[in-house]
């Protein structure tokens, strides 16, 4: 389904808005990651659903870990 070497692509918010459908297809079928920028600053990312699921698993694992109290 996805290529072996996904790319990280920076794209302006304006361009992402105009080509949103193309962005989604690029992320879904090529597993690319798109960093959406505004005035040259990263603001958000569009990532494959598999990446989001991995992030959610990491978040759950972090919440489930016992917190160490500082000495």
N, C-alpha and C positions, 0 to 999 in steps of 0.2 A: 504494500500500500504506500509506503513512504520511501524516499531515497535514503541512502546510507549516510550522507553528509548533509544534514539540514543547514540552511543558511540563516544567519541573523541579519535582517534587513531593516534599516532605518527608513521611515517614511513619514512625511509631514501629515499632520492631521487633515489638512485640506485634501491631499492626494488620497489618503486612506478613505475619507468620506466619499470622494468621487468614485473610487474603485473598490468599494467595500466588498462586493460580491467576489471580485477577483482576489482580494486579500484572503477572504475566507477559504476559497478554493486552494490558494497557494499554501495556506497553513494546513488544510485538511489533507490534501493529496501529496504534497511534497514534504510535509512536516517542518516547513520553514517557520521561523519565529519573526514576528514583525514588531519592532519597537516604534511606537507612534510618538512623534515629536511635535512640540508646539514652540515656535520661535527658537528652534534648534535644541530645545531641552527635552529629554525623554519624559513622557507623561504616563504612558501605559504600554502594555504589550498584548499582542494577539498571539496565542500559543495553541498548539494542538491540544485536544482534550486529554490525551494521554499525559502530557506535561502537567496539566492542571491536576489530574488525579494523583500524580506523584507528589506534587506540592501539598495537596490535601493530606496525603498519608504522612508526609513529614511533619505537618502541623499537628496531626493527631498524635504521632509518636512523641513529639515535644511536650504536648499537654499531658500525656500519660506518664511521662518520666517524673519521678519524685524530685522535688525541688530541694537543692542543698542549701542549708542555712549558712550564711557566712559566720565564721568564728569570731 
